[in-house]
Amino acid sequence: MRGKRLYLRTGDRVKHLRYGFWGVGEVVEEKHSVLDGGICMVRVLFEDGEERSFLNDMDSELCCYYSGLRLICDEYFL
């Protein structure tokens, strides 16, 4: 994983900017290549019942963030 900037972690809740009808998703799996130049991926289960896979390296122009997947930040009030 050297040199990778990961965006999502298992358990994170997300939504897609262009595909709102998918509903809220939860990251159910992370996979990271141990080889130099390998890819990092996440699998997300959405409310529509479908699992979709996305690239998860912020240094890649194909990262899920740049394609519209956004982390949902829960607000906590003390």
VENBELVEN-V846920 format. One record per residue. N is the residue number from 1. RES is the residue in one letter. PSI is psi in radians with two decimals (* if undefined). OMEGA is omega in whole degrees, 0 to 359 (999 if undefined). D_CENTER is the distance of its C-alpha to the mean C-alpha in Angstrom with 2 decimals. Layout:
# VENBELVEN-V846920
n->N res->RES psi->PSI omega->OMEGA d_center->D_CENTER
n->N res->RES psi->PSI omega->OMEGA d_center->D_CENTER
This chain:
# VENBELVEN-V846920
n->1 res->M psi->0.11 omega->182 d_center->16.11
n->2 res->R psi->2.25 omega->177 d_center->18.68
n->3 res->G psi->0.02 omega->180 d_center->17.77
n->4 res->K psi->2.41 omega->173 d_center->13.96
n->5 res->R psi->1.80 omega->185 d_center->12.16
n->6 res->L psi->2.51 omega->181 d_center->8.82
n->7 res->Y psi->-0.84 omega->186 d_center->6.46
n->8 res->L psi->2.70 omega->177 d_center->4.60
n->9 res->R psi->2.77 omega->177 d_center->7.21
n->10 res->T psi->2.33 omega->180 d_center->8.67
n->11 res->G psi->-0.29 omega->178 d_center->10.01
n->12 res->D psi->2.53 omega->176 d_center->7.88
n->13 res->R psi->2.40 omega->186 d_center->8.67
n->14 res->V psi->2.89 omega->170 d_center->7.24
n->15 res->K psi->2.75 omega->179 d_center->9.40
n->16 res->H psi->2.31 omega->184 d_center->9.91
n->17 res->L psi->-0.62 omega->183 d_center->12.84
n->18 res->R psi->-0.27 omega->183 d_center->14.73
n->19 res->Y psi->1.02 omega->182 d_center->14.25
n->20 res->G psi->-0.47 omega->181 d_center->15.17
n->21 res->F psi->-0.21 omega->174 d_center->17.12
n->22 res->W psi->-0.46 omega->184 d_center->14.12
n->23 res->G psi->-2.98 omega->178 d_center->14.21
n->24 res->V psi->2.49 omega->179 d_center->11.92
n->25 res->G psi->2.79 omega->175 d_center->9.20
n->26 res->E psi->2.33 omega->178 d_center->8.54
n->27 res->V psi->2.07 omega->183 d_center->6.40
n->28 res->V psi->-0.23 omega->180 d_center->9.56
n->29 res->E psi->2.50 omega->173 d_center->9.42
n->30 res->E psi->2.45 omega->174 d_center->8.66
n->31 res->K psi->2.32 omega->182 d_center->11.05
n->32 res->H psi->2.27 omega->176 d_center->12.64
n->33 res->S psi->2.46 omega->176 d_center->15.73
n->34 res->V psi->-0.07 omega->180 d_center->18.76
n->35 res->L psi->2.52 omega->175 d_center->20.47
n->36 res->D psi->2.32 omega->181 d_center->20.80
n->37 res->G psi->-0.02 omega->179 d_center->18.99
n->38 res->G psi->2.95 omega->184 d_center->16.72
n->39 res->I psi->2.80 omega->174 d_center->13.08
n->40 res->C psi->2.30 omega->183 d_center->9.96
n->41 res->M psi->2.75 omega->171 d_center->7.60
n->42 res->V psi->2.64 omega->174 d_center->5.39
n->43 res->R psi->2.27 omega->185 d_center->7.16
n->44 res->V psi->2.26 omega->175 d_center->6.82
n->45 res->L psi->2.07 omega->182 d_center->10.37
n->46 res->F psi->2.86 omega->181 d_center->11.50
n->47 res->E psi->-0.36 omega->178 d_center->14.93
n->48 res->D psi->0.02 omega->177 d_center->16.54
n->49 res->G psi->-0.05 omega->182 d_center->16.40
n->50 res->E psi->2.49 omega->171 d_center->14.34
n->51 res->E psi->2.33 omega->180 d_center->11.60
n->52 res->R psi->2.53 omega->181 d_center->9.54
n->53 res->S psi->2.51 omega->182 d_center->8.02
n->54 res->F psi->2.63 omega->171 d_center->6.11
n->55 res->L psi->2.54 omega->190 d_center->7.21
n->56 res->N psi->0.47 omega->181 d_center->5.79
n->57 res->D psi->1.95 omega->183 d_center->9.25
n->58 res->M psi->-0.34 omega->179 d_center->10.30
n->59 res->D psi->-0.11 omega->179 d_center->13.72
n->60 res->S psi->2.39 omega->177 d_center->13.04
n->61 res->E psi->-0.19 omega->179 d_center->13.91
n->62 res->L psi->0.13 omega->180 d_center->11.64
n->63 res->C psi->2.55 omega->181 d_center->8.37
n->64 res->C psi->-0.51 omega->178 d_center->5.89
n->65 res->Y psi->-0.82 omega->183 d_center->7.32
n->66 res->Y psi->-0.35 omega->178 d_center->10.66
n->67 res->S psi->-0.02 omega->172 d_center->10.37
n->68 res->G psi->0.04 omega->179 d_center->9.98
n->69 res->L psi->2.20 omega->183 d_center->6.69
n->70 res->R psi->2.42 omega->177 d_center->7.86
n->71 res->L psi->2.35 omega->175 d_center->7.78
n->72 res->I psi->2.08 omega->180 d_center->10.91
n->73 res->C psi->2.04 omega->177 d_center->13.41
n->74 res->D psi->2.42 omega->179 d_center->16.16
n->75 res->E psi->2.33 omega->179 d_center->19.54
n->76 res->Y psi->2.30 omega->179 d_center->22.10
n->77 res->F psi->2.25 omega->181 d_center->25.75
n->78 res->L psi->* omega->999 d_center->28.29
